[in-house]
Every structure is written in C-alpha cells, then in structure tokens.
Amino acid sequence: MEIFIESEQNEIDGLKAYYALIEDVSKDLNAFNIIRSVRVFVDLSSSLFVLALNRKFEVKKIKVNEICKVKKIKDRVEIEILEEKYSPELVTLLFQEFGHENVNQKERLLLEITNVDEEAIQKFVYSSFIPLDMQHIEDIIVEFASRIIPIGFYARKRTSFDDLDVFIAAERTITQRDLERTKEILSKPPKKLKFEENLIEEGEFKYVPYKDELM
C-alpha cells in the first residue's frame, strides 16, 4: 500500500502522526488486501480534509491459517479464530467442509471439531481461503475512513474521482468550492517529500506537503 500525505501547512509532526495512524488502521483492518493507495490532503486554515482511496481490482483472499489457531485435544481438534471479523465466513466454511454434526461452536471464536482426522483439518487450514464479499469490502472502506477523518470534522461527503473513492470532511458545511478544489487537488500527482535534513531523516517519509513553494 502506498501512502501519500499532503498539506497546506508544513507541520512535520502532524504529517508523521497521520502517516503512523494510516499504517496502524491499515494493519488493524487488514486493509492492505483491499486498498492499493491512500492519499490524504489537509488544509487546517480552511478546515478541509480529503481522503482518497484507490482500491485493488483483485482482492486477495485470506488464508485460513492466517486467522486461526489449530490445536489437537484428545479425540477432537480445537480451532480458535483470531480475527473476529472473519468469524461468520470461517464458521460457514467449516460447516460446509466437515458437516454441522461434527462442528461445535463452543464460544463465539472457539470451535471444536470431532470425528475428523487432524491431518484433514490441517490441510483445510493451510489450503483454504476466506472469500471477501463486496459488503465486507465496503464495510472495511467505511470503517477505514471513519478512523482516519479527524474528530470534529462532522460534515462529510463521499464521492468518486476517476478510479478513486473519495471522502471529503470539514468542520463546517461542505461547499461546491470544496468539491471543485478536491477535484483540482486529485487531478495532480502527489509530490515527494522534501524537508530540511535537520528536521527529518532521509527515507523516513515517502510523501509530501502540497504547496509548490515548499518543494
């Protein structure tokens, strides 16, 4: 995933914080499988925030062994689901693969499978995938945006520009000028970071302030 951060204000600490936030949220939601690039533009003076997401056209499926632990206990096998958001899809797959009569959901994220060879379960775990349906993808996109948009930016509008999914937010009413400005910003490629050497280590950041005079 590529991350682009742009701002009318040259506030290094703020840019660094946003970069870290985007990485953390991406990991938490496993958004790397869905989003190709993230572009953020911030102008605090006019209370404008723009988040543009470029989705991947082919979404990577999640391998079962990435989201669960398998443990042999006497005559049964226990499966612990590590990522709750995949629980419905995984439980459905287990029922289909091993039969409802052999799969016991002891707890919300803990399942017990009986009358099935452990090797068959291990093979299932390491060769099967969780398909991500479109609603699941949409849920991740919306949740991602809600965590990235700053607190207090209650006015929000979702739109699109070319192949980008765009969220516009402000602390005031969003105007037609905001929409036009967003389109103007996104029509230009993001620019590489270029800070003074004593302010930031080379390579720590990938991307940049928006103003030409800062470059």
C-alpha positions in Angstrom: 0.0 0.0 0.0 1.3 3.4 -0.9 0.6 6.3 1.4 0.5 9.9 0.3 0.1 12.8 2.8 -0.2 16.4 1.6 -0.8 19.6 3.5 -1.1 23.3 3.0 0.8 23.7 6.3 4.3 22.3 6.7 3.8 20.6 10.1 6.2 17.7 10.2 4.8 16.2 13.5 1.3 16.3 12.1 2.3 14.6 8.9 4.3 11.9 10.8 1.3 11.3 13.1 -1.0 10.8 10.2 1.3 8.5 8.4 1.6 6.3 11.5 -2.2 6.4 12.0 -2.9 5.2 8.5 -0.4 2.4 8.9 -1.9 1.3 12.2 -5.5 1.4 10.9 -4.5 -0.5 7.8 -3.0 -3.2 9.8 -5.9 -3.4 12.2 -8.5 -3.7 9.4 -6.2 -5.8 7.2 -6.9 -3.1 4.5 -3.7 -3.9 2.6 -5.6 -6.6 0.8 -8.2 -4.1 -0.4 -6.6 -0.7 -0.7 -3.8 0.0 -3.2 -3.1 3.5 -2.1 -4.2 6.2 0.4 -3.9 9.9 -0.3 -4.7 12.5 2.4 -4.9 16.2 1.9 -5.3 18.6 4.8 -5.8 22.3 4.9 -6.4 23.4 8.5 -6.8 27.0 7.6 -9.9 26.3 5.6 -11.0 23.2 7.6 -10.8 20.9 4.7 -9.8 17.2 4.8 -9.7 14.9 1.8 -9.2 11.1 1.9 -8.8 9.4 -1.5 -8.6 5.6 -1.7 -7.6 3.6 -4.7 -9.0 0.1 -4.3 -7.4 -3.0 -5.7 -9.2 -4.5 -8.6 -8.4 -8.0 -7.5 -8.9 -8.5 -3.8 -6.5 -11.1 -2.2 -8.4 -13.8 -0.3 -7.5 -14.6 3.3 -5.9 -17.9 4.0 -7.5 -19.7 6.9 -4.2 -20.3 8.7 -3.6 -16.6 8.9 -6.7 -16.0 11.1 -6.9 -19.1 13.4 -5.0 -21.5 15.6 -5.5 -25.2 15.5 -4.9 -27.5 18.5 -5.3 -31.2 19.0 -7.1 -32.2 22.2 -7.5 -35.9 22.8 -10.2 -37.1 20.3 -11.0 -33.6 18.9 -9.5 -30.6 17.2 -10.0 -27.1 18.5 -9.9 -24.1 16.3 -9.5 -20.6 17.8 -10.5 -17.7 15.5 -8.0 -14.9 15.9 -9.7 -12.2 13.8 -13.4 -11.8 14.7 -14.4 -10.0 11.5 -13.8 -13.3 9.6 -15.8 -15.4 12.0 -19.0 -15.7 10.0 -17.3 -16.7 6.8 -15.0 -19.2 8.5 -17.7 -20.9 10.5 -19.8 -21.3 7.4 -16.8 -22.9 5.6 -16.2 -25.3 8.5 -19.8 -26.4 8.5 -19.6 -27.0 4.7 -16.3 -28.9 4.9 -16.8 -31.1 7.9 -20.6 -31.2 8.5 -22.8 -29.5 11.1 -22.9 -32.6 13.2 -19.1 -32.5 13.6 -18.6 -28.8 14.3 -19.5 -27.5 17.7 -19.2 -23.7 18.2 -18.4 -23.7 21.9 -17.8 -20.0 22.1 -18.1 -17.1 19.7 -14.5 -17.5 18.5 -13.8 -21.1 19.6 -14.9 -24.2 17.7 -14.5 -27.9 18.3 -14.4 -30.5 15.6 -14.9 -34.2 16.2 -14.8 -37.4 14.0 -12.4 -35.7 11.6 -8.7 -36.6 11.1 -6.4 -33.8 12.3 -4.5 -34.0 9.0 -7.6 -33.2 7.1 -8.2 -30.1 9.3 -4.6 -29.0 8.9 -4.9 -29.4 5.1 -8.1 -27.3 5.2 -6.5 -24.6 7.3 -3.4 -24.3 5.1 -5.0 -24.6 1.7 -8.4 -22.9 2.1 -9.3 -19.2 1.7 -11.9 -16.9 3.1 -13.7 -15.1 0.2 -14.3 -11.4 0.9 -17.7 -10.4 -0.4 -18.4 -6.8 -1.6 -20.3 -5.9 1.5 -17.3 -6.9 3.6 -15.0 -4.8 1.5 -17.4 -1.8 1.7 -17.6 -2.2 5.5 -13.8 -2.0 5.7 -13.6 1.0 3.4 -16.2 2.9 5.5 -14.6 1.9 8.8 -11.1 2.9 7.5 -12.4 6.4 6.5 -14.2 6.9 9.8 -11.0 6.2 11.7 -8.8 8.5 9.5 -11.1 11.5 9.3 -10.2 13.9 12.2 -12.5 14.3 15.2 -14.6 17.4 14.8 -14.9 17.2 11.0 -18.6 16.3 11.2 -19.6 17.5 7.7 -18.8 14.6 5.4 -19.4 13.8 1.8 -18.5 10.7 -0.2 -17.9 10.9 -3.9 -15.6 9.5 -6.6 -13.0 10.8 -9.0 -11.7 8.7 -11.8 -10.8 5.4 -10.0 -10.6 6.9 -6.5 -13.1 6.5 -3.7 -13.1 10.0 -2.1 -14.2 11.2 1.4 -14.4 14.9 2.0 -14.8 16.3 5.5 -14.9 19.7 7.2 -15.7 21.4 10.5 -18.3 23.4 8.5 -20.7 22.9 5.7 -19.0 21.4 2.6 -19.4 23.8 -0.3 -19.3 23.4 -4.1 -15.9 25.2 -4.0 -14.6 22.3 -1.7 -15.7 19.8 -4.3 -14.0 21.7 -7.1 -10.9 22.1 -5.0 -10.8 18.4 -4.2 -11.1 17.6 -7.9 -8.3 20.0 -8.7 -6.0 18.5 -6.0 -6.6 14.9 -7.1 -6.1 15.8 -10.7 -2.4 16.4 -9.9 0.0 13.6 -8.9 1.2 13.7 -5.3 4.7 15.1 -4.7 7.7 13.6 -3.0 8.6 14.9 0.5 11.4 17.3 0.7 12.2 18.6 4.2 15.3 20.1 5.6 17.8 17.5 6.6 17.9 18.6 10.2 14.1 18.2 10.5 13.6 14.7 9.2 15.8 11.7 8.4 16.1 10.8 4.7 13.8 7.9 3.8 11.6 8.1 7.0 8.8 9.5 4.9 7.6 8.8 1.4 5.5 11.8 0.6 4.7 15.5 1.0 3.4 19.0 1.5 1.2 20.3 -1.2 2.4 23.8 -1.8 4.8 24.3 -4.7 6.9 26.8 -2.7 7.7 24.1 -0.1 9.4 22.0 -2.7 
